[in-house]
Amino acid sequence: MMTPELILGFIILIAGVAAAAFPRERDYISRLIHVEIAGTGLMLVMLAYDETIALLTFVAVTAIATIVLIRVIERGDPCD
């Protein structure tokens, strides 16, 4: 059955993936934001299926990966 969380999750997931694949601005922060948008959509899809362990693991890994990516972006050279 198609719940509102599942439909919204797929819409956000597709929009985030498209925005990350074809960015208007080519800097690291905008790409990170687009990846986080896609991650939010994936989290809503998992929430619709009530996969609690997968959802908790995904949230933890996403939080750690975001912190690491921001540290790399801060230390790295600006992209063109």
N, C-alpha and C positions, 0 to 999 in steps of 0.2 A: 504494500500500500504506500502511496506517495504522500508522505507527511510534509507539512510546510518547512520543517527543518531540512529535509532531504532536498526539496526543490530549491530553497534558498542557498543551501550549501553547494549544489551543482552550479547554480548561476554565479555565485561568488568565486568558486573554483575555476570555472572557465574564464571569467573576466580577469582574474589574477594571473592565470597562466598566459593569456593573450597579452596582457600588459607587460609581463616579465619577458616574454619572447620578442615583442616588438615595442620597446620603450621609446617614448618621445624624447625624454632627456636621458642622456647616456652617462649618468654619474652613479656612483655606488649606492648612495642613499636611496635614490628613487628605485633602483633595482631591488634593494633590500625590502623596501616598502611593498613593492609588487609581489615579491615572494611571500611576504607575511600575509598579504591579502589572500593569496592562493592557499596558504596554510590555514587560514581561518575558515575558508570554504571546506577544506578537507576535514577540519575539526567538526563542522556542522554535519557533514555527511556521516562521520563516525558517531556523533551524538544521536542522529536519527536511527541508527542501527543498534544503539544502546550497547556498544562495545566498550565497557568501562575501562578495562585494562589497556586496551589499545589507545583509548582517548587520554588516559593519564600518562602513558608512555610518550605519546605524541606531544602533549603539552610540555612535559619535562625536557624532551630532546629539543623542541623548538626554542624554549627559553634559553637553554645552554648554547645552542647554535647561534641564536641572535646575539648573545653577549660576545661570543667568539668573533662573529662576523663584524660587529661594530668595532672591536679592538683592532682587527685587521684593517678595516677601512680607515680608522684614525691614524694608524702607523704607515699605511701605504701611500704611494704616489697617486695623484689625481689622474683619472683616466681621461682620454680625449673624447 
